[in-house]
Amino acid sequence: MEISGYIALAVMGITLGLVGAGGSILTIPILVYLLQVPITLATSYSLVVVGSTAFIGLLRYRDHILFRKAILFLIPSALGVFAARRFIVPTLSNILGHLLLGQVLVILLIIFMGIAGYFMIKRPILDIQNHSHKKQNIKKSKVVLIGLALGIIMGLLGAGGGFLIIPTLVLLMHFAMREAVATSLFIIAINSFIGFVTNQSQFIASDWGNLKKYLTPSLLGMLIGLYIVKFINGEILKKSFGYFIWVVGIAILTKEFIL
């Protein structure tokens, strides 16, 4: 089971390198169900794995990152991550207890996976932009609210949320697709670092050892994905992966709440 977990982390990295979003949502299921990590700890591990993998990816696309325009989304999302890791998770732990908190996180994960699958299966973002959103004047407050909400979710689950960041940057902030992918990886890397720093003091020696083992296959996968991306039809892969996320989400729902 452990070997299959490492293989799955490598596949997650490959997917993130190929598609630029969506792969990180599977990090929690991999850690919890294949590597037997408790879900509350898995959210912390995931921040490190996802953030490091995104950082490797953004090195390739660094020339396309729009740093100044990204601030409008980055600041509220970073605040959301910090608030979730510093205040919400500890508060829920005290109110719900460790077991119930795990169940709440599983429910949020299933919901988030359903949304992720939808955004990966739906028609290309660029088509939507060109037909219905290109001339819209969207208020900045919407971007701020989306950033804050996504940051809180990322802080709770440790998932990057690139499948929601990219549509926001393209449809609401008028980024080109390549710029959106690059800037999304930048935002994910920064938010992951903030989430990790917020509660890294809770890590013990064994946690650092585990992180090294989990990071290696995911980073290797990212490098492989970045290399082979030019040989593969990204849209077909994106839709296929969206359906796969739904299948995994249904499997988790069945295991946790039906069987």
LINVENFEN-V172038 format. One record per residue. SS is DSSP state (@ for helix, = for strand, . for the rest). PSI is psi as a letter, one per 20 degrees, with the letter a starting at -180 (999 if undefined). Layout:
BEGIN
<<SS PSI> <SS PSI>>
END
This chain:
BEGIN
<<. h> <@ g> <@ g> <@ h> <@ g> <@ h> <@ g> <@ h> <@ h> <@ g> <@ h> <@ g> <@ g> <@ g> <@ g> <@ h> <@ h> <@ g> <@ h> <. i> <. q> <. h> <@ h> <@ h> <@ h> <@ i> <@ g> <@ g> <@ h> <@ g> <@ g> <@ g> <@ h> <@ h> <. j> <. k> <. p> <. q> <@ h> <@ h> <@ h> <@ h> <@ h> <@ g> <@ g> <@ h> <@ g> <@ g> <@ g> <@ g> <@ g> <@ g> <@ g> <@ h> <@ g> <@ g> <@ g> <@ h> <@ h> <@ h> <. j> <@ h> <@ i> <@ j> <. p> <. n> <@ g> <@ g> <@ h> <@ h> <@ h> <@ h> <@ h> <@ g> <@ g> <@ h> <@ h> <@ g> <@ h> <@ g> <@ g> <@ g> <@ g> <@ g> <@ h> <@ h> <@ g> <@ g> <@ g> <@ h> <@ g> <@ h> <@ g> <@ h> <@ g> <@ h> <. q> <@ g> <@ g> <@ h> <@ g> <@ g> <@ h> <@ g> <@ h> <@ g> <@ g> <@ h> <@ g> <@ g> <@ g> <@ h> <@ h> <@ g> <@ g> <@ g> <@ g> <@ g> <@ h> <@ h> <@ h> <. r> <. q> <. q> <@ h> <@ h> <@ g> <@ g> <@ g> <@ h> <@ h> <@ i> <@ i> <. h> <. j> <. q> <. n> <. p> <. q> <@ h> <@ h> <@ g> <@ g> <@ g> <@ g> <@ g> <@ g> <@ g> <@ g> <@ h> <@ g> <@ g> <@ g> <@ g> <@ h> <@ g> <@ i> <. j> <. q> <. h> <. k> <@ h> <@ i> <@ h> <@ g> <@ g> <@ h> <@ g> <@ h> <@ g> <@ h> <@ h> <. j> <. k> <. q> <. q> <@ g> <@ h> <@ h> <@ g> <@ g> <@ g> <@ h> <@ g> <@ h> <@ g> <@ g> <@ g> <@ g> <@ g> <@ h> <@ g> <@ g> <@ g> <@ h> <@ g> <@ h> <@ h> <@ k> <@ i> <@ i> <@ i> <. q> <. r> <@ g> <@ h> <@ g> <@ h> <@ g> <@ g> <@ h> <@ g> <@ h> <@ h> <@ h> <@ g> <@ h> <@ g> <@ h> <@ g> <@ g> <@ g> <@ g> <@ g> <@ g> <@ h> <@ g> <@ j> <@ h> <@ i> <@ i> <. q> <. o> <@ h> <@ g> <@ g> <@ g> <@ g> <@ g> <@ g> <@ h> <@ g> <@ h> <@ g> <@ g> <@ g> <@ g> <@ g> <@ g> <@ h> <@ g> <@ g> <@ g> <@ g> <@ g> <@ h> <@ i> <@ g> <. 999>>
END
